[in-house]
């Protein structure tokens, strides 16, 4: 298995705040536009406060909308200041530490935005962060998972595509703009060198590929399975994780690390029986896919099942497709 990146580990920042007659432990969240609390906390501490209507539309990082019950006006004391501010009340399955958003930060930490608009560069030799030390230790001990080599797939697992009927579907290759042809040819050569694809002379099956430009001006080949194999594939029903379940598993954690698997599905071998279905038609001819294709409708469920099996039994680890989240109460959980 190969990892393309490790995101910086961050410890949550908490502060005690006097709200009405209660003392709340709140988490500083400059990514949140509003200050929010759970319905459970509202009923426990502020049930006598008037809940007024709120037309704010809020969502979590995966885009899922949050249920806004309303807002309450509360007296807040922090850092020697007293303000009358609003908190938004959310209905959710799990209780959570209330988040202090930007509206409150602007009141009590007036200069916080200047930190990001005028960052100060520190001497790394003096201010070596502990998380950087952990990351370097991981990269040193497990260097092969960061080397960018796709030639070695996940060991011991295969993806299997099951069709309703073995009735071949052959589609012609899509055209490619002249300015992109060299990049497409180079990309195909790279995939062939890594063993992801193998050129073939003939095939009864073929799917075209779409060229997608990335922000760094490189390209990605996306298999258009909608016009071919997805018409006859039997969906894999293995469930994908629910975001709320993943968030609930993070309860009590203070430090976090996310791993991004390079190439995602292409790290998983395709079963020999499935390879004949998974042929791409390109400007350089036909190539059989040796790895699990991203465009097939069953690929996400197949890959999630394999990842769950690979990570089974590991504490403090959650996975959503090619993103692995590790959480713990201290730094030791990340040390190899």
N, C-alpha and C positions, 0 to 999 in steps of 0.2 A: 504494500500500500504506500502511496506517495502523497506527501503533503505539500501544497503550494505555498501556504503562508500560515503563520501563527499571529493572531491578533493580540495586541498588547493586553496584558492582564491588569485589571483595575479593581481596586478595593472601593466598596461603596462608602460614601461620606455621609455620616449621620450627625444631626444636631438636635438638641432638646429645645423645644419651643413651648412657651406658655400660650395656650389657646383657650379663651374664655377661662374656665376654672380648672382646666386640665393641663397636664404636662405631656406633650406628644414627642415621641422620638420620630423625626422626619428624615427622609433621605433627600439630599440635595440632587436635583436633576435639572441641569441647564438645558437638556433636550426636550423638556416638557414645557409647553407654552403656559399651562395652567397648573395650579396647585390642586391636587385631587386626594380624596379619601374614599374608603370603601363604605358601602351601606352599613355593614356590620359595625364599623367604628363610629359612624354617625349615630346609629341607634344606641350605642353603648355610652357615648360621651356627650352627644349634642341633640338628643331627641327633643329637647324643648326649644331648640332653635327653629325659626321658621324656614321651611324649605320652599324657595321660590323657583319659578320656572327658569330654564336655561336652554338657549338654542345653540349652544356650542356643539360641534361635531368632532368627536375625538376618536382616535384609532391607535392601535398598538403598531409595533414596527413591521409586522407582517401584513398590515393593511386592514386587519379585522376591526370593525367598528365597536366602540365601547358603548354600553348602555348608560346614558346620562340621566340620573333621576332628578337633578336640579342643583341649586347652589344655595349656600348659607353664608350670611354675613357674620363674621366673628371678630372679636377683639384679640389682637396678637401682640405679644411682647417678646422682643428679642434684641439683644445687644443694646439695652438701655432705651430702646425705642418702642412706642406703642402705636399700633395702626389698626384701623378697621378695614378688614380685607375679606375677599370672597374665597370660599373653597367649593370645589365642584364635587358632588357626591356621585359615585359610580356603583352600579349594581354588577357584581361579579360572583363567580363560583367560589373564589378563594379570597380570604382576607389578605391585605398587603400593608406594608409600611407606607404611610402617607407620603406623597411626593411633593417637595417644595419646588414649584416651577418658577419660570422667569418673572411672573408678576410679583411674587414675594421676594425673589432675589434682588429685583430692582429697588425694593423698599429697604431691605436690611443689609444688602451687600452692594452698595451703589457703584463701586468701581470694578465689579466682577467682569463686565464686558471688556474693559480696557486690557485685561490680562490676555485676551485672545486677539484683540486688534493690534496690540504692541507687545508681542511675545519677546521674552528675554532669552537669549541663547546662553546656556550654561556650559561650563567646562565639563566634558564627559568624564575626564579622568578624576575629577573631584566629586561630581554628582552622579555616580554610577548607580542607576536605579536597580532595585532588587529584581524587578521583573525582567530587565534586560539580561541580568546575570543568569536567571533561570532559563531564558530562551537560548542564550549562547550555550549553556550546558546541554540542553536538549539537542541542539543542532550538532554539537560536537559528538555526542554519544550515538546519535541516530542519523548520521550524515547521509546515509543512502536514501532516506525518505524525503530528503530535500534536494536531491541532485537533478531533478527534472527528467529522469530517465523513465520512459513509459514501457520499456521493453519487458519489464517483469510485472505481470498482473498480480492481483490478490491471489494468494496461494490457497488451493483447496476448495475453491468455489467456482461455479459456472452459472451463467444466466441461460434460461431455457424459454424460448418463445413457442407457444402452443397455438396452432391455427385451427380454425373450424374446418377448413378443407385445404388440401394441397393442390390448389388450382392456380398455376403460375400467373403472376401479373408483371408485365414488363413495361416500363415507362422510359421514354427517351430522355437524354440528358438535357437540362436547361441551358440556354445560352449564357455566356459569361462576357461582360464588357472587355474590350481589348486591353484596357489599362489594368485590369485585374488578372489577366491570364497568367502572367509570370508568378504572381503571388499564389494563385490556385495550384499551379504546377509544383511550386516549391513546397506548399503545404501538403499536397498529396505525397510527394517524395518523403517528407518528414514522417508522415503517418506510416508509410510503408517501411521506413527504416526502423521505426519503433515497434513494428509488428502489429500495429492496430488494423491495418488493411493489407491485403495481398492481391496483386493484379491477376485477373483471369481472362481467358480468351472468349469464353461463351458462358451464358447463363440463361435459364428460363425465367428467373426473377430479376427485377432491377427497379431501384428507386432513384429518382433524381435528387440532386442536392441543390440547396439554396446558399448563396454566398452572403454572409452577414459581416459588415464592417464593424470592427471593435474601436473603442475610443483611442487606442494606441496606434490606429491605422493598420493593424494586422487584421487577418480575416478568420472567420469561423465557418466551417462547413456544416450546415444543418440538413439532415436527411429529411426529405419530404415524404414521410411515411403515410400521410393522409391519403395520397393518391394511389397507394399500393398496399403494403402489408397490413396497415391498420384496418383495412376493409374486411379482413378475414381473420384477424387475430382474436384469440379468446382472452378477455381482460384478466389480469391477475388481481385477486381481491385482497391481497395482504394490505392491511390498513397503514396509512401514513400517520405519524404522530400528530396529536392535537396540541396546538400552541399552548393552551391553558395548562395541559398536563406537564409540559416541559417547564413552564414558569413555576408551577407548584413544586416541582422537584428541586428548584433552586432555593427554596425556603431555608433560611439560616446561613446561607453561603455568603462569604465576604469577598472572595477573590475568584475571578473568572478568566477562562481562556477559551478561545474558539479556534478550531483547526479547519482550514479550507482544503479539501482534497483536490489536488490538481487533476483536471480531466474528468473528474467524477466517474460516470458510467464506463468510460473507456479503460478504467483500471480492472474491470471485471471481464473475464473470458466469456465468450459466447459458446454454448454447447455445440459440438460437431453437427448434431441434427438440425440446429437452427441456422447454421452458417449459410446453407444454400438459399434460404429465404432472404438473407440480409446482404444483398449485392447492391452497390451504388453505381449509377451511370454518370460518368463525368466527361469532361472535355478530353481526358487522356484515356478514356475507355472504361472498362468494367473492373471493379475491385470488390472482393468479398470482405465483409467486416468480420474480424476475428474477435471483436469485443462487443459488449452490450451497446446497442445504438441508442442515442438519446431521443430520437424521434418516435420510437415505437411506443404505443399506448401502455404497454405493460412494464416498460423499463423502470419507471419510478418505484413501483411496488416491489419488483424483483430486487432492485438495488437496496431498497430500505430493509428488506428481509435479510439480505446478506450482511449488511452493516450491523443489524441487531444481533445476528449470530456471532459476528466477529467480536463485538464489544460486550457480549453477554457476560455477566458476572463482575464487570468492572464498576466499582462504586463511584458515585459523583460524576458519571458520564451520561450524557444524553446525545442523541443523534437525530438530525433531520436531513435525510438524503446525504449530500456530500459535505454537510456542516456538522462538526462534532464539537459539543460544548462540554467543558470540564469545569466543575465548580467545587469549592471547598471553603473551609473556615480559615485556613492559613496557607502559606506558601509551600509547605511540605508536600501537599497533595500533587504538585506539579513536578517535583524533583524526581529524576529517573532512578 
